[in-house]
């Protein structure tokens, strides 16, 4: 089977790690995955991508088009009558009401299947027939490692307390200010290690080198970093977003915190 993935890309023009991870999992099972990366940013950037997407679909002739996030789903629904699968990743819950209306329209008339990450997403977006399929974790890639070995490999001090914030601080939904203010209260007893835009294979090393993995987001769907940290047997402190509480409930060393 040939599947065309449609998504926005990173600054280097490649798909984001979440999209790449999904593609890798399908490729391991013999699926042929090709990528279409939208050009530009904002609504007009996506609109400019419709014609190139139509041309790419004609050229590649995939059996299924799988779009990630709502804006990619909109242009996929417009560009083709081939089966369109759309994965809504969580950001849609904080979208303006007009975007939510458009999502419901496409869900009803132009998308063949919609995937959401949590039952809460399905309820809040009013997509009763959507499939709840959280992103999985590759436990061959994410596994416990010796902390000293991980730190030495990354060039970190062995003795320093490290708290990992694995997200771009400029992304407002990640709520970096809460992370920084919280760690500042420790008066230098621990260092906030801010890591982002790294190769997927390095994420496991950074998780295992840390004393705590911190998630302070205002909202999430089913955040990969939490499940990756769990696979590494790491300690976790997180705000109550997405399915985090469900995943770490009653686990030793894992805590749900307020937004204070």
ZADO-1210 file (C-alpha; in nm, 4 decimals, padded with zeros to 6 digits):
<atoms>
<atom x="00.0000" y="00.0000" z="00.0000" code="UNK" pos="1"/>
<atom x="00.1165" y="00.3515" z="-00.0802" code="UNK" pos="2"/>
<atom x="00.0182" y="00.6294" z="00.1616" code="UNK" pos="3"/>
<atom x="00.0801" y="01.0005" z="00.1090" code="UNK" pos="4"/>
<atom x="00.1412" y="01.1857" z="00.4358" code="UNK" pos="5"/>
<atom x="00.0418" y="01.5540" z="00.4305" code="UNK" pos="6"/>
<atom x="00.1763" y="01.7827" z="00.7015" code="UNK" pos="7"/>
<atom x="00.3611" y="02.1009" z="00.7784" code="UNK" pos="8"/>
<atom x="00.7368" y="02.0701" z="00.8111" code="UNK" pos="9"/>
<atom x="01.0195" y="02.1916" z="01.0286" code="UNK" pos="10"/>
<atom x="01.2580" y="02.4680" z="00.9260" code="UNK" pos="11"/>
<atom x="01.4706" y="02.2131" z="00.7422" code="UNK" pos="12"/>
<atom x="01.1699" y="02.1173" z="00.5295" code="UNK" pos="13"/>
<atom x="01.1331" y="01.7729" z="00.6844" code="UNK" pos="14"/>
<atom x="00.8244" y="01.6405" z="00.8638" code="UNK" pos="15"/>
<atom x="00.8026" y="01.6750" z="01.2400" code="UNK" pos="16"/>
<atom x="00.9217" y="01.3892" z="01.4592" code="UNK" pos="17"/>
<atom x="00.5676" y="01.2749" z="01.5451" code="UNK" pos="18"/>
<atom x="00.4833" y="01.2379" z="01.1755" code="UNK" pos="19"/>
<atom x="00.8151" y="01.0673" z="01.1019" code="UNK" pos="20"/>
<atom x="00.7618" y="00.8207" z="01.3848" code="UNK" pos="21"/>
<atom x="00.4221" y="00.7227" z="01.2477" code="UNK" pos="22"/>
<atom x="00.5703" y="00.6805" z="00.9018" code="UNK" pos="23"/>
<atom x="00.8569" y="00.4656" z="01.0345" code="UNK" pos="24"/>
<atom x="00.6094" y="00.2364" z="01.2091" code="UNK" pos="25"/>
<atom x="00.4139" y="00.1868" z="00.8861" code="UNK" pos="26"/>
<atom x="00.7283" y="00.1374" z="00.6797" code="UNK" pos="27"/>
<atom x="00.8408" y="-00.1409" z="00.9173" code="UNK" pos="28"/>
<atom x="00.5175" y="-00.3205" z="00.8271" code="UNK" pos="29"/>
<atom x="00.5827" y="-00.2952" z="00.4548" code="UNK" pos="30"/>
<atom x="00.3840" y="00.0182" z="00.3725" code="UNK" pos="31"/>
<atom x="00.5228" y="00.2646" z="00.1198" code="UNK" pos="32"/>
<atom x="00.5027" y="00.6143" z="00.2702" code="UNK" pos="33"/>
<atom x="00.5712" y="00.9349" z="00.0807" code="UNK" pos="34"/>
<atom x="00.5544" y="01.2899" z="00.2143" code="UNK" pos="35"/>
<atom x="00.3992" y="01.6151" z="00.1003" code="UNK" pos="36"/>
<atom x="00.5154" y="01.9113" z="00.3079" code="UNK" pos="37"/>
<atom x="00.3046" y="02.2268" z="00.2943" code="UNK" pos="38"/>
<atom x="00.4797" y="02.5461" z="00.1909" code="UNK" pos="39"/>
<atom x="00.4711" y="02.8716" z="00.3833" code="UNK" pos="40"/>
<atom x="00.2870" y="02.9413" z="00.7049" code="UNK" pos="41"/>
<atom x="-00.0622" y="03.0408" z="00.8088" code="UNK" pos="42"/>
<atom x="-00.3860" y="02.9889" z="00.6217" code="UNK" pos="43"/>
<atom x="-00.2568" y="03.1395" z="00.2954" code="UNK" pos="44"/>
<atom x="00.0463" y="02.9104" z="00.3037" code="UNK" pos="45"/>
<atom x="-00.1844" y="02.6100" z="00.3193" code="UNK" pos="46"/>
<atom x="-00.4094" y="02.7479" z="00.0454" code="UNK" pos="47"/>
<atom x="-00.1069" y="02.7895" z="-00.1820" code="UNK" pos="48"/>
<atom x="-00.0300" y="02.4223" z="-00.1244" code="UNK" pos="49"/>
<atom x="-00.3603" y="02.2936" z="-00.2685" code="UNK" pos="50"/>
<atom x="-00.2564" y="02.2948" z="-00.6360" code="UNK" pos="51"/>
<atom x="00.0875" y="02.1381" z="-00.5702" code="UNK" pos="52"/>
<atom x="-00.0856" y="01.8743" z="-00.3557" code="UNK" pos="53"/>
<atom x="-00.3307" y="01.7939" z="-00.6377" code="UNK" pos="54"/>
<atom x="-00.0357" y="01.7544" z="-00.8740" code="UNK" pos="55"/>
<atom x="00.1558" y="01.5359" z="-00.6272" code="UNK" pos="56"/>
<atom x="-00.1435" y="01.3093" z="-00.5739" code="UNK" pos="57"/>
<atom x="-00.1813" y="01.2661" z="-00.9504" code="UNK" pos="58"/>
<atom x="00.1907" y="01.1941" z="-00.9858" code="UNK" pos="59"/>
<atom x="00.2232" y="00.9520" z="-00.6946" code="UNK" pos="60"/>
<atom x="-00.1260" y="00.7956" z="-00.7148" code="UNK" pos="61"/>
<atom x="-00.1406" y="00.6863" z="-00.3490" code="UNK" pos="62"/>
<atom x="-00.4149" y="00.4576" z="-00.2246" code="UNK" pos="63"/>
<atom x="-00.4700" y="00.6678" z="00.0893" code="UNK" pos="64"/>
<atom x="-00.3936" y="01.0283" z="00.1859" code="UNK" pos="65"/>
<atom x="-00.3195" y="01.0756" z="00.5566" code="UNK" pos="66"/>
<atom x="-00.3149" y="01.4369" z="00.6766" code="UNK" pos="67"/>
<atom x="-00.1814" y="01.5446" z="01.0152" code="UNK" pos="68"/>
<atom x="-00.3496" y="01.8371" z="01.1945" code="UNK" pos="69"/>
<atom x="-00.6645" y="02.0117" z="01.0789" code="UNK" pos="70"/>
<atom x="-00.5194" y="02.2606" z="00.8282" code="UNK" pos="71"/>
<atom x="-00.3435" y="01.9829" z="00.6377" code="UNK" pos="72"/>
<atom x="-00.6703" y="01.7909" z="00.6549" code="UNK" pos="73"/>
<atom x="-00.8596" y="02.0810" z="00.4973" code="UNK" pos="74"/>
<atom x="-00.6366" y="02.0982" z="00.1915" code="UNK" pos="75"/>
<atom x="-00.6288" y="01.7179" z="00.1572" code="UNK" pos="76"/>
<atom x="-01.0087" y="01.7066" z="00.1643" code="UNK" pos="77"/>
<atom x="-01.0220" y="01.9697" z="-00.1093" code="UNK" pos="78"/>
<atom x="-00.7421" y="01.8229" z="-00.3222" code="UNK" pos="79"/>
<atom x="-00.8597" y="01.4657" z="-00.3713" code="UNK" pos="80"/>
<atom x="-01.1481" y="01.2234" z="-00.3702" code="UNK" pos="81"/>
<atom x="-00.9191" y="00.9395" z="-00.2709" code="UNK" pos="82"/>
<atom x="-00.9715" y="00.8085" z="00.0846" code="UNK" pos="83"/>
<atom x="-00.8563" y="01.0774" z="00.3262" code="UNK" pos="84"/>
<atom x="-00.7566" y="00.9963" z="00.6851" code="UNK" pos="85"/>
<atom x="-00.6995" y="01.2931" z="00.9157" code="UNK" pos="86"/>
<atom x="-00.5169" y="01.2803" z="01.2474" code="UNK" pos="87"/>
<atom x="-00.6145" y="01.5630" z="01.4805" code="UNK" pos="88"/>
<atom x="-00.3272" y="01.5974" z="01.7248" code="UNK" pos="89"/>
<atom x="-00.4698" y="01.8077" z="02.0087" code="UNK" pos="90"/>
<atom x="-00.4126" y="02.1700" z="01.9095" code="UNK" pos="91"/>
<atom x="-00.7576" y="02.1738" z="01.7528" code="UNK" pos="92"/>
<atom x="-00.9205" y="02.1888" z="02.0970" code="UNK" pos="93"/>
<atom x="-00.7870" y="02.5426" z="02.1432" code="UNK" pos="94"/>
<atom x="-00.8744" y="02.6554" z="01.7893" code="UNK" pos="95"/>
<atom x="-01.1184" y="02.9420" z="01.7262" code="UNK" pos="96"/>
<atom x="-01.4815" y="02.8347" z="01.7039" code="UNK" pos="97"/>
<atom x="-01.4867" y="02.8952" z="01.3261" code="UNK" pos="98"/>
<atom x="-01.2076" y="02.6382" z="01.2796" code="UNK" pos="99"/>
<atom x="-01.4022" y="02.3885" z="01.4883" code="UNK" pos="100"/>
<atom x="-01.7069" y="02.4443" z="01.2670" code="UNK" pos="101"/>
<atom x="-01.4934" y="02.3827" z="00.9567" code="UNK" pos="102"/>
<atom x="-01.3526" y="02.0654" z="01.1171" code="UNK" pos="103"/>
<atom x="-01.7074" y="01.9360" z="01.1721" code="UNK" pos="104"/>
<atom x="-01.8011" y="02.0170" z="00.8124" code="UNK" pos="105"/>
<atom x="-01.5006" y="01.8314" z="00.6700" code="UNK" pos="106"/>
<atom x="-01.5585" y="01.5465" z="00.9156" code="UNK" pos="107"/>
<atom x="-01.9169" y="01.5122" z="00.7886" code="UNK" pos="108"/>
<atom x="-01.8587" y="01.5517" z="00.4150" code="UNK" pos="109"/>
<atom x="-01.4962" y="01.5333" z="00.2969" code="UNK" pos="110"/>
<atom x="-01.2919" y="01.3166" z="00.5342" code="UNK" pos="111"/>
<atom x="-01.3279" y="00.9393" z="00.5270" code="UNK" pos="112"/>
<atom x="-01.1839" y="00.8735" z="00.8729" code="UNK" pos="113"/>
<atom x="-01.0762" y="01.0970" z="01.1606" code="UNK" pos="114"/>
<atom x="-00.8320" y="00.9995" z="01.4355" code="UNK" pos="115"/>
<atom x="-00.8177" y="01.1832" z="01.7674" code="UNK" pos="116"/>
<atom x="-00.5790" y="01.1221" z="02.0551" code="UNK" pos="117"/>
<atom x="-00.8167" y="01.1116" z="02.3523" code="UNK" pos="118"/>
<atom x="-01.1886" y="01.0617" z="02.4256" code="UNK" pos="119"/>
<atom x="-01.1880" y="01.4215" z="02.5533" code="UNK" pos="120"/>
<atom x="-01.0897" y="01.5440" z="02.2069" code="UNK" pos="121"/>
<atom x="-01.3694" y="01.3453" z="02.0466" code="UNK" pos="122"/>
<atom x="-01.6243" y="01.4914" z="02.2898" code="UNK" pos="123"/>
<atom x="-01.5078" y="01.8524" z="02.2839" code="UNK" pos="124"/>
<atom x="-01.4782" y="01.8621" z="01.9047" code="UNK" pos="125"/>
<atom x="-01.8160" y="01.6859" z="01.8698" code="UNK" pos="126"/>
<atom x="-01.6811" y="01.4119" z="01.6410" code="UNK" pos="127"/>
<atom x="-01.8791" y="01.1155" z="01.7681" code="UNK" pos="128"/>
<atom x="-01.7503" y="00.8705" z="01.5077" code="UNK" pos="129"/>
<atom x="-01.3815" y="00.9576" z="01.5351" code="UNK" pos="130"/>
<atom x="-01.1367" y="00.6834" z="01.6311" code="UNK" pos="131"/>
<atom x="-00.9353" y="00.7356" z="01.9503" code="UNK" pos="132"/>
<atom x="-00.5818" y="00.6212" z="01.8636" code="UNK" pos="133"/>
<atom x="-00.3022" y="00.7763" z="02.0733" code="UNK" pos="134"/>
<atom x="00.0439" y="00.7773" z="01.9201" code="UNK" pos="135"/>
<atom x="00.2457" y="00.4731" z="02.0148" code="UNK" pos="136"/>
<atom x="00.6024" y="00.4546" z="02.1414" code="UNK" pos="137"/>
<atom x="00.8834" y="00.2527" z="01.9858" code="UNK" pos="138"/>
<atom x="01.0133" y="00.0637" z="02.2905" code="UNK" pos="139"/>
<atom x="01.3162" y="-00.0481" z="02.0917" code="UNK" pos="140"/>
<atom x="01.4168" y="00.3180" z="02.0658" code="UNK" pos="141"/>
<atom x="01.2942" y="00.4284" z="02.4104" code="UNK" pos="142"/>
<atom x="01.4167" y="00.2213" z="02.7019" code="UNK" pos="143"/>
<atom x="01.5932" y="00.2690" z="03.0377" code="UNK" pos="144"/>
<atom x="01.9653" y="00.3438" z="03.0200" code="UNK" pos="145"/>
<atom x="02.2371" y="00.4033" z="03.2757" code="UNK" pos="146"/>
<atom x="02.2155" y="00.7703" z="03.3759" code="UNK" pos="147"/>
<atom x="02.5918" y="00.8132" z="03.4130" code="UNK" pos="148"/>
<atom x="02.6515" y="00.6644" z="03.0692" code="UNK" pos="149"/>
<atom x="02.3851" y="00.8905" z="02.9168" code="UNK" pos="150"/>
<atom x="02.5341" y="01.2005" z="03.0789" code="UNK" pos="151"/>
<atom x="02.8891" y="01.1167" z="02.9826" code="UNK" pos="152"/>
<atom x="02.7791" y="01.0564" z="02.6234" code="UNK" pos="153"/>
<atom x="02.6102" y="01.3988" z="02.6148" code="UNK" pos="154"/>
<atom x="02.8956" y="01.5762" z="02.7927" code="UNK" pos="155"/>
<atom x="02.6871" y="01.6592" z="03.1011" code="UNK" pos="156"/>
<atom x="02.8005" y="01.6790" z="03.4613" code="UNK" pos="157"/>
<atom x="02.7373" y="01.3556" z="03.6509" code="UNK" pos="158"/>
<atom x="02.6459" y="01.5251" z="03.9803" code="UNK" pos="159"/>
<atom x="02.4180" y="01.8107" z="03.8686" code="UNK" pos="160"/>
<atom x="02.0414" y="01.7758" z="03.9086" code="UNK" pos="161"/>
<atom x="01.8779" y="01.8092" z="03.5671" code="UNK" pos="162"/>
<atom x="01.5134" y="01.8764" z="03.4826" code="UNK" pos="163"/>
<atom x="01.4264" y="01.8141" z="03.1176" code="UNK" pos="164"/>
<atom x="01.1938" y="02.0470" z="02.9242" code="UNK" pos="165"/>
<atom x="01.1697" y="01.8893" z="02.5793" code="UNK" pos="166"/>
<atom x="00.9938" y="02.1558" z="02.3718" code="UNK" pos="167"/>
<atom x="01.0587" y="02.4821" z="02.1935" code="UNK" pos="168"/>
<atom x="01.0104" y="02.7606" z="02.4545" code="UNK" pos="169"/>
<atom x="00.8713" y="02.9865" z="02.1808" code="UNK" pos="170"/>
<atom x="00.5650" y="02.7631" z="02.1443" code="UNK" pos="171"/>
<atom x="00.3221" y="02.9413" z="02.3741" code="UNK" pos="172"/>
<atom x="00.1106" y="02.6323" z="02.4415" code="UNK" pos="173"/>
<atom x="00.4127" y="02.4635" z="02.6046" code="UNK" pos="174"/>
<atom x="00.4008" y="02.7219" z="02.8861" code="UNK" pos="175"/>
<atom x="00.7773" y="02.7564" z="02.9270" code="UNK" pos="176"/>
<atom x="00.7400" y="03.0428" z="03.1731" code="UNK" pos="177"/>
<atom x="00.5829" y="02.8074" z="03.4282" code="UNK" pos="178"/>
<atom x="00.8736" y="02.5654" z="03.3897" code="UNK" pos="179"/>
<atom x="01.1319" y="02.8399" z="03.4343" code="UNK" pos="180"/>
<atom x="00.9596" y="03.0018" z="03.7338" code="UNK" pos="181"/>
<atom x="00.9174" y="02.6637" z="03.9022" code="UNK" pos="182"/>
<atom x="01.2816" y="02.5665" z="03.8626" code="UNK" pos="183"/>
<atom x="01.3908" y="02.9147" z="03.9745" code="UNK" pos="184"/>
<atom x="01.2241" y="02.8387" z="04.3095" code="UNK" pos="185"/>
<atom x="01.4897" y="02.5702" z="04.3645" code="UNK" pos="186"/>
<atom x="01.7552" y="02.8435" z="04.3957" code="UNK" pos="187"/>
<atom x="02.0158" y="02.6735" z="04.1815" code="UNK" pos="188"/>
<atom x="01.9738" y="02.3240" z="04.3232" code="UNK" pos="189"/>
<atom x="01.8741" y="02.1978" z="03.9769" code="UNK" pos="190"/>
<atom x="01.9181" y="02.3071" z="03.6178" code="UNK" pos="191"/>
<atom x="01.6381" y="02.3333" z="03.3627" code="UNK" pos="192"/>
<atom x="01.7658" y="02.1616" z="03.0503" code="UNK" pos="193"/>
<atom x="01.5719" y="02.2949" z="02.7486" code="UNK" pos="194"/>
<atom x="01.6054" y="02.0665" z="02.4479" code="UNK" pos="195"/>
<atom x="01.4292" y="02.0826" z="02.1100" code="UNK" pos="196"/>
<atom x="01.4890" y="02.0246" z="01.7388" code="UNK" pos="197"/>
<atom x="01.7114" y="01.7234" z="01.8002" code="UNK" pos="198"/>
<atom x="01.7258" y="01.3967" z="01.6036" code="UNK" pos="199"/>
<atom x="01.4654" y="01.1460" z="01.7280" code="UNK" pos="200"/>
<atom x="01.7372" y="00.8963" z="01.8204" code="UNK" pos="201"/>
<atom x="01.8805" y="01.1448" z="02.0731" code="UNK" pos="202"/>
<atom x="01.5579" y="01.1946" z="02.2712" code="UNK" pos="203"/>
<atom x="01.6068" y="00.8707" z="02.4665" code="UNK" pos="204"/>
<atom x="01.9561" y="00.9811" z="02.5733" code="UNK" pos="205"/>
<atom x="01.8284" y="01.3147" z="02.7045" code="UNK" pos="206"/>
<atom x="01.5404" y="01.1526" z="02.8938" code="UNK" pos="207"/>
<atom x="01.7720" y="00.9008" z="03.0577" code="UNK" pos="208"/>
<atom x="02.0232" y="01.1712" z="03.1506" code="UNK" pos="209"/>
<atom x="01.7568" y="01.3657" z="03.3438" code="UNK" pos="210"/>
<atom x="01.6338" y="01.3429" z="03.7017" code="UNK" pos="211"/>
<atom x="01.2841" y="01.4623" z="03.6091" code="UNK" pos="212"/>
<atom x="01.0932" y="01.5139" z="03.2847" code="UNK" pos="213"/>
<atom x="00.8736" y="01.8240" z="03.3079" code="UNK" pos="214"/>
<atom x="00.5603" y="01.9008" z="03.1044" code="UNK" pos="215"/>
<atom x="00.3909" y="02.2349" z="03.1767" code="UNK" pos="216"/>
<atom x="00.1665" y="02.2656" z="02.8691" code="UNK" pos="217"/>
<atom x="-00.1645" y="02.4496" z="02.8681" code="UNK" pos="218"/>
<atom x="-00.3083" y="02.1755" z="02.6485" code="UNK" pos="219"/>
<atom x="-00.2029" y="01.8520" z="02.4802" code="UNK" pos="220"/>
<atom x="-00.3640" y="01.5604" z="02.3042" code="UNK" pos="221"/>
<atom x="-00.1631" y="01.2542" z="02.4003" code="UNK" pos="222"/>
<atom x="00.1889" y="01.3958" z="02.4461" code="UNK" pos="223"/>
<atom x="00.4594" y="01.1645" z="02.3182" code="UNK" pos="224"/>
<atom x="00.7193" y="01.2876" z="02.5659" code="UNK" pos="225"/>
<atom x="00.5187" y="01.1462" z="02.8574" code="UNK" pos="226"/>
<atom x="00.4928" y="00.7994" z="02.7050" code="UNK" pos="227"/>
<atom x="00.8562" y="00.8106" z="02.5945" code="UNK" pos="228"/>
<atom x="00.9592" y="00.9067" z="02.9485" code="UNK" pos="229"/>
<atom x="00.7502" y="00.6192" z="03.0851" code="UNK" pos="230"/>
<atom x="00.9247" y="00.3785" z="02.8475" code="UNK" pos="231"/>
<atom x="01.2561" y="00.5045" z="02.9890" code="UNK" pos="232"/>
<atom x="01.1309" y="00.4581" z="03.3485" code="UNK" pos="233"/>
<atom x="01.1831" y="00.8317" z="03.4106" code="UNK" pos="234"/>
<atom x="01.0274" y="01.0456" z="03.6813" code="UNK" pos="235"/>
<atom x="00.7607" y="01.2848" z="03.5498" code="UNK" pos="236"/>
<atom x="00.5910" y="01.6039" z="03.6681" code="UNK" pos="237"/>
<atom x="00.3123" y="01.7293" z="03.4405" code="UNK" pos="238"/>
<atom x="00.0149" y="01.9581" z="03.4293" code="UNK" pos="239"/>
<atom x="-00.3212" y="01.7843" z="03.3921" code="UNK" pos="240"/>
<atom x="-00.3500" y="01.7898" z="03.0132" code="UNK" pos="241"/>
<atom x="-00.4586" y="01.5371" z="02.7508" code="UNK" pos="242"/>
<atom x="-00.4308" y="01.1782" z="02.8699" code="UNK" pos="243"/>
<atom x="-00.1331" y="01.2349" z="03.1007" code="UNK" pos="244"/>
<atom x="-00.3231" y="01.1704" z="03.4249" code="UNK" pos="245"/>
<atom x="-00.4689" y="00.8515" z="03.2809" code="UNK" pos="246"/>
<atom x="-00.1237" y="00.7294" z="03.1796" code="UNK" pos="247"/>
<atom x="00.0765" y="00.8090" z="03.4939" code="UNK" pos="248"/>
<atom x="-00.1926" y="00.7601" z="03.7593" code="UNK" pos="249"/>
<atom x="-00.0509" y="00.5799" z="04.0639" code="UNK" pos="250"/>
<atom x="00.2944" y="00.5385" z="03.9090" code="UNK" pos="251"/>
<atom x="00.5733" y="00.5903" z="04.1600" code="UNK" pos="252"/>
<atom x="00.7767" y="00.9044" z="04.0906" code="UNK" pos="253"/>
<atom x="00.5107" y="01.0568" z="03.8616" code="UNK" pos="254"/>
<atom x="00.3031" y="01.3566" z="03.9626" code="UNK" pos="255"/>
<atom x="00.0227" y="01.5748" z="03.8281" code="UNK" pos="256"/>
<atom x="00.0724" y="01.9422" z="03.9173" code="UNK" pos="257"/>
<atom x="-00.1416" y="02.2550" z="03.8965" code="UNK" pos="258"/>
<atom x="-00.0704" y="02.5525" z="03.6716" code="UNK" pos="259"/>
<atom x="00.0844" y="02.7419" z="03.9631" code="UNK" pos="260"/>
</atoms>
